[in-house]
Amino acid sequence: MERRLFTLDEARSHLPKLREILPGLMDAVREAEPLREQMAAIQRATAGNGHVVDDDVAARRRRLEQLAETINEVLQELNQLGIEMKDLVRGLVDFPSRRDDRVVYLCWLYDEEDIQYWHELDAGFAGRQPL
C-alpha cells in the first residue's frame, strides 16, 4: 500500500476530528495499562496451580478487552486515513508529507493548537523542527 502524503492544509483539516477522538483513546490507554499489569501479575501468581484467588478477574479481563477494542478501532480509523499515531498516552500524531524531494512527518501533539513542526522519518519527536 502506498503511503498517503498530506499537505499542511490537509493535515490541519484532520485536527478537529483528532481533538474529538484522542481524549477517549488516551483515557483508554491510561486505564488499560494498570489492568494489563494486574492481569499479568495474576497470571504469574496462578501459573503454578491454575487457581485464581481474585473474584474480580473476569470483570477485569472483560474491561481490558473493551478497552483494547476501543483502542484498536481508533487506531484502525487513523491508519485508514494515513495518519500515524506515535504516542498513545500523549496523543502524538505524525502525518507523512513531502518536504523538498523527500518524505518527512508533519508532527502534532494533542495539546498543541496547530501543526507547527516537522521531522525526518527517522528523527522522531526529539528531532522536531519548526515549519
Backbone bond lengths (Angstrom), bond angles and torsions (degrees), N, CA, C in turn:
res aa  C-N    CA-C-N  psi(-1)  N-CA   C-N-CA  omega(-1)  CA-C   N-CA-C  phi
1 M - - - 1.442 - - 1.529 109.00 -
2 E 1.297 115.87 130.63 1.453 120.63 -179.62 1.525 109.98 -76.31
3 R 1.314 115.08 138.89 1.465 121.50 -178.66 1.526 109.78 -71.41
4 R 1.299 115.63 130.93 1.466 120.38 175.53 1.516 108.47 -75.39
5 L 1.313 116.39 136.93 1.457 121.84 176.48 1.523 108.73 -110.96
6 F 1.323 115.45 134.48 1.460 122.24 -177.41 1.518 110.15 -104.47
7 T 1.325 116.03 140.94 1.459 119.55 164.15 1.534 105.97 -78.44
8 L 1.305 117.16 166.70 1.460 120.35 177.54 1.528 110.50 -59.94
9 D 1.331 117.19 -42.81 1.470 120.29 179.48 1.531 111.65 -63.71
10 E 1.332 117.11 -40.76 1.465 120.06 178.28 1.526 110.79 -63.44
11 A 1.324 116.49 -44.24 1.464 120.08 178.44 1.526 110.08 -61.25
12 R 1.319 116.34 -45.31 1.467 120.19 179.37 1.527 111.88 -61.15
13 S 1.308 117.53 -32.02 1.467 120.19 -178.83 1.529 111.69 -65.45
14 H 1.326 118.32 -18.37 1.464 122.25 178.99 1.534 113.18 -89.16
15 L 1.319 117.99 -10.43 1.467 120.33 -176.34 1.530 113.52 -60.58
16 P 1.328 120.61 -41.14 1.478 117.85 178.33 1.531 112.41 -58.95
17 K 1.322 117.66 -42.94 1.461 121.19 179.11 1.533 110.34 -65.90
18 L 1.325 116.97 -41.33 1.468 120.42 178.42 1.527 111.21 -62.97
19 R 1.321 116.73 -40.49 1.468 120.09 178.02 1.529 111.40 -64.09
20 E 1.326 115.74 -27.65 1.463 121.01 179.27 1.530 111.89 -77.73
21 I 1.332 117.78 -42.47 1.469 120.05 -171.98 1.523 114.82 -95.86
22 L 1.320 118.22 -23.78 1.465 118.98 -176.11 1.527 114.83 -67.43
23 P 1.337 120.54 -35.48 1.469 117.38 178.64 1.529 112.07 -58.24
24 G 1.324 118.29 -42.87 1.461 121.13 178.33 1.515 111.99 -64.29
25 L 1.327 116.50 -39.84 1.460 121.10 177.87 1.525 110.41 -63.91
26 M 1.312 116.45 -48.45 1.469 120.26 -177.82 1.535 110.68 -64.30
27 D 1.330 117.37 -39.81 1.472 120.60 176.59 1.520 110.94 -63.07
28 A 1.335 117.05 -42.63 1.470 120.64 179.73 1.521 110.74 -62.49
29 V 1.308 117.17 -41.65 1.470 120.94 179.09 1.525 110.29 -64.55
30 R 1.330 116.80 -44.15 1.472 120.19 179.85 1.525 111.61 -64.51
31 E 1.321 117.74 -35.85 1.461 120.78 178.99 1.529 110.89 -75.45
32 A 1.316 116.82 -36.16 1.469 120.71 -175.61 1.527 112.72 -70.02
33 E 1.305 118.05 -36.23 1.467 120.13 -173.93 1.529 113.10 -58.63
34 P 1.335 120.20 -52.16 1.467 118.24 178.47 1.532 112.31 -64.36
35 L 1.329 117.31 -34.29 1.463 119.80 176.97 1.526 110.69 -63.00
36 R 1.323 115.86 -42.59 1.459 120.61 178.56 1.530 110.44 -61.26
37 E 1.332 115.95 -42.51 1.468 120.34 178.22 1.528 111.08 -64.48
38 Q 1.326 116.81 -42.24 1.468 120.45 178.51 1.525 110.75 -62.31
39 M 1.332 116.34 -43.63 1.468 119.85 -179.33 1.528 110.88 -65.32
40 A 1.324 117.35 -37.83 1.466 120.70 177.71 1.527 110.22 -65.07
41 A 1.331 116.87 -40.31 1.466 120.77 179.15 1.525 110.76 -65.58
42 I 1.322 116.50 -40.85 1.466 120.69 178.21 1.524 109.92 -63.81
43 Q 1.321 115.73 -42.80 1.463 119.72 -179.99 1.534 110.86 -62.87
44 R 1.328 116.83 -41.31 1.476 120.03 177.71 1.523 110.47 -64.55
45 A 1.327 116.35 -41.22 1.471 120.52 -176.77 1.524 111.97 -68.79
46 T 1.318 117.04 -28.88 1.464 120.05 -177.14 1.521 112.88 -102.58
47 A 1.316 117.06 3.68 1.461 120.24 -175.87 1.525 112.00 -61.26
48 G 1.308 116.48 -34.03 1.466 119.44 -176.55 1.514 113.74 -74.17
49 N 1.330 117.70 -40.82 1.464 118.83 -173.66 1.528 113.80 -120.91
50 G 1.324 117.89 -7.57 1.452 120.30 178.30 1.513 114.05 73.29
51 H 1.318 118.16 3.68 1.456 121.99 -178.15 1.527 109.82 -91.12
52 V 1.315 116.36 125.56 1.455 121.62 179.63 1.519 108.54 -98.88
53 V 1.337 115.83 123.70 1.448 121.31 -179.14 1.523 111.46 -86.88
54 D 1.311 116.68 -29.32 1.463 123.00 -174.03 1.534 110.17 -85.85
55 D 1.340 116.73 116.28 1.467 121.56 179.40 1.528 112.33 -69.15
56 D 1.310 116.31 -13.82 1.460 122.54 -173.94 1.535 112.64 -89.61
57 V 1.311 118.63 -0.09 1.463 122.07 -172.51 1.524 112.16 -60.72
58 A 1.324 117.78 -45.79 1.469 120.48 -178.21 1.529 110.79 -61.63
59 A 1.314 117.48 -41.85 1.468 120.87 179.05 1.520 110.52 -65.42
60 R 1.321 117.05 -41.05 1.470 120.09 178.07 1.522 110.49 -63.68
61 R 1.322 115.86 -42.93 1.468 120.08 -179.76 1.527 110.12 -62.23
62 R 1.328 117.27 -44.57 1.476 120.20 178.86 1.530 110.89 -61.20
63 R 1.326 116.34 -44.43 1.462 119.76 -179.68 1.527 111.06 -63.14
64 L 1.317 116.29 -41.69 1.458 120.51 178.85 1.533 110.25 -62.98
65 E 1.314 117.07 -39.40 1.464 120.93 177.23 1.522 111.09 -64.93
66 Q 1.341 117.67 -40.36 1.466 121.53 177.41 1.531 110.79 -62.47
67 L 1.330 115.26 -44.72 1.469 119.68 -180.00 1.524 110.68 -63.95
68 A 1.323 116.41 -42.68 1.466 120.26 179.05 1.519 110.66 -61.47
69 E 1.323 116.75 -39.15 1.467 120.66 178.90 1.526 110.27 -64.55
70 T 1.331 117.01 -43.83 1.466 121.13 178.04 1.527 110.54 -60.36
71 I 1.315 116.28 -47.76 1.468 121.55 -179.23 1.526 109.67 -60.66
72 N 1.316 116.73 -47.71 1.463 120.35 -177.96 1.520 112.61 -64.05
73 E 1.328 117.59 -37.50 1.471 120.79 178.68 1.525 110.84 -62.79
74 V 1.328 116.69 -45.05 1.466 119.89 -179.29 1.523 109.93 -66.46
75 L 1.332 116.84 -44.00 1.466 119.67 -179.50 1.528 111.25 -63.25
76 Q 1.318 116.57 -38.61 1.457 120.29 178.20 1.533 110.68 -64.86
77 E 1.326 116.33 -42.58 1.466 120.34 178.42 1.530 110.64 -60.39
78 L 1.328 116.52 -45.91 1.464 120.19 179.84 1.523 110.90 -65.20
79 N 1.321 116.18 -41.99 1.457 121.01 179.56 1.531 110.86 -60.11
80 Q 1.329 116.73 -41.50 1.460 120.30 178.84 1.524 111.89 -63.10
81 L 1.318 116.11 -29.75 1.462 120.76 177.76 1.528 112.26 -80.69
82 G 1.336 116.65 -14.36 1.460 121.16 -177.00 1.514 113.21 91.47
83 I 1.330 116.78 7.30 1.467 122.93 -179.92 1.532 108.10 -88.97
84 E 1.317 116.37 133.89 1.460 121.19 -177.00 1.531 110.65 -107.02
85 M 1.325 115.64 120.54 1.472 122.22 175.91 1.509 107.27 -84.07
86 K 1.321 117.81 122.97 1.463 121.21 -176.77 1.519 113.35 -105.85
87 D 1.325 117.74 -29.54 1.462 121.18 178.50 1.523 107.00 -142.55
88 L 1.330 115.57 110.30 1.459 120.78 -174.75 1.526 112.69 -73.47
89 V 1.308 117.92 -25.47 1.459 121.31 -178.11 1.530 110.75 -79.44
90 R 1.320 116.52 -42.71 1.470 120.29 -177.25 1.521 113.32 -92.17
91 G 1.330 117.65 -12.97 1.458 119.59 -178.39 1.518 112.13 77.41
92 L 1.318 116.72 43.83 1.463 122.30 179.60 1.525 108.99 -91.36
93 V 1.329 115.53 124.21 1.456 122.57 -174.37 1.518 109.33 -126.30
94 D 1.346 115.53 139.78 1.464 121.64 173.84 1.518 109.69 -119.77
95 F 1.318 114.90 141.35 1.454 123.49 175.30 1.528 107.17 -116.71
96 P 1.318 118.66 114.40 1.465 118.68 175.45 1.530 109.50 -59.02
97 S 1.309 115.36 137.33 1.456 120.71 -176.94 1.531 108.74 -148.59
98 R 1.311 116.01 173.28 1.457 120.54 177.09 1.526 108.57 -112.00
99 R 1.305 115.12 133.06 1.472 122.07 176.03 1.514 105.84 -131.97
100 D 1.305 116.03 119.95 1.465 121.17 -171.93 1.536 107.11 57.01
101 D 1.307 118.21 -122.01 1.468 120.13 -177.86 1.517 112.65 -110.97
102 R 1.329 117.78 26.02 1.462 119.02 -178.06 1.527 110.32 -137.58
103 V 1.327 114.46 159.42 1.458 120.80 177.59 1.524 107.94 -86.86
104 V 1.320 115.55 132.27 1.466 123.41 178.09 1.528 107.32 -134.31
105 Y 1.310 116.09 -179.00 1.461 120.64 174.80 1.517 110.35 -112.83
106 L 1.334 115.75 134.63 1.456 121.33 162.44 1.519 104.47 -84.59
107 C 1.317 117.23 130.00 1.464 121.81 -168.61 1.527 109.94 -117.24
108 W 1.346 115.56 131.31 1.461 120.75 -179.34 1.519 109.63 -138.47
109 L 1.310 115.14 137.35 1.457 123.33 176.79 1.517 108.04 -110.26
110 Y 1.330 116.78 138.87 1.464 122.65 -172.11 1.526 113.71 -46.73
111 D 1.309 118.79 -40.76 1.467 119.09 -175.69 1.534 113.54 -86.80
112 E 1.325 117.93 5.34 1.461 120.62 176.58 1.531 109.64 -86.63
113 E 1.314 115.46 144.08 1.460 121.00 -176.66 1.528 112.07 -68.84
114 D 1.329 116.32 -34.92 1.459 120.52 -174.28 1.530 108.87 -149.12
115 I 1.310 116.44 169.91 1.466 121.23 173.24 1.521 106.71 -78.65
116 Q 1.310 116.11 114.49 1.460 121.28 -175.02 1.520 113.37 -124.25
117 Y 1.355 116.82 -1.83 1.459 120.13 -173.23 1.522 111.76 -134.87
118 W 1.296 114.85 159.60 1.457 123.52 172.67 1.527 106.85 -139.63
119 H 1.330 115.53 162.71 1.471 119.83 172.12 1.516 109.88 -155.29
120 E 1.320 115.03 159.06 1.464 121.37 176.09 1.526 108.44 -62.86
121 L 1.327 117.01 158.02 1.457 121.46 -177.69 1.527 112.09 -58.47
122 D 1.326 117.16 -35.08 1.463 120.03 -176.47 1.526 113.34 -99.87
123 A 1.327 117.65 5.93 1.474 120.10 -175.11 1.524 112.76 -88.29
124 G 1.315 117.82 -35.11 1.460 120.45 -178.85 1.521 112.30 71.69
125 F 1.338 113.78 -173.40 1.463 121.93 -174.82 1.529 111.82 -56.01
126 A 1.318 117.56 -39.81 1.472 121.31 -178.26 1.526 111.77 -63.26
127 G 1.323 117.12 -23.88 1.457 120.35 -177.87 1.524 114.12 -95.98
128 R 1.332 116.66 14.40 1.465 119.21 -178.86 1.511 111.30 -61.63
129 Q 1.338 114.35 141.30 1.462 121.22 177.90 1.526 108.10 -131.06
130 P 1.324 117.00 146.05 1.472 119.47 179.42 1.533 110.46 -62.33
131 L 1.323 115.48 145.72 1.480 120.48 176.40 1.520 109.82 -66.79
